[in-house]
């Protein structure tokens, strides 16, 4: 009798710990543009830390400011910005994957990964990508830089 009560108590204690632990884990969400949100910035504003935003092919004529701890994934190389308007400012702990971006800015951020993107300039005033420090752990891999507009260059300054 004593053994059965002890087993039940241990089982209840373990179940309680599992329930407590599982409810405390943050669950990341996947948000879809344009399916759930009409614009990229709308999805970013609705997202929480750790979320992924999937962006369908198309042109999104907006200035996008990424929030910390988010992932942007493009399907079919969607375009952010226009030849006359800067497209995207990165944030800390973010991943940007598979986008066509008119002018990408990384300023004073850490842990940024930019991969599989086409990065373009904006008119004659902005380079394709501007990186200003201090920065840590910035990974730029498998991207194409194009001068399809003006300023097809990468500019860097500061403690990077």
C-alpha positions, 0 to 999 in steps of 0.5 A: 500500500505504501509503495503504491502511494509513493509511486502515485505521488512520484508519477503526479510530481513528474507529470506536474513538472512536465506540464509546467515545463512544457507550458513555459517553453516559447513556441515560435510561429510561422507567419505568411505574406501575403496569405495572413498579412498584406505586407512584410512590415505588418507581419514583422509587427505582429511577430514575436521573438523566434518567429519565421516570416515566409514571404511569397514571390512578388514586389513589396514596395515598402521600407522594412525594419526587421525586429530582433530574433526573427527570420525572413524567408523568401519563396521565389525571390520576393523583392523588398523596396524599389529602385528609388526606396531603401528596402530593409534594415536588419536587426540582432539575431536575425536571418534573412534568406532568399530575398531580392533587396533594394539596399540592405542596412546592418547597423550596430547589430549582432548575429545577423545571417544574410544568405541566398539574396540578391542585393541591389542599390537604390538610385545614386544615393545608397549602396547595395549594402551598408554595414556600420559597427560595432558588429559581431557575428555577421555572416554574408554568404551565397548572395549576389550584389548587383548594380541593376540600379545605382551604387552596386557596392558594399559600404562599411565603416566603424568598428566592424 
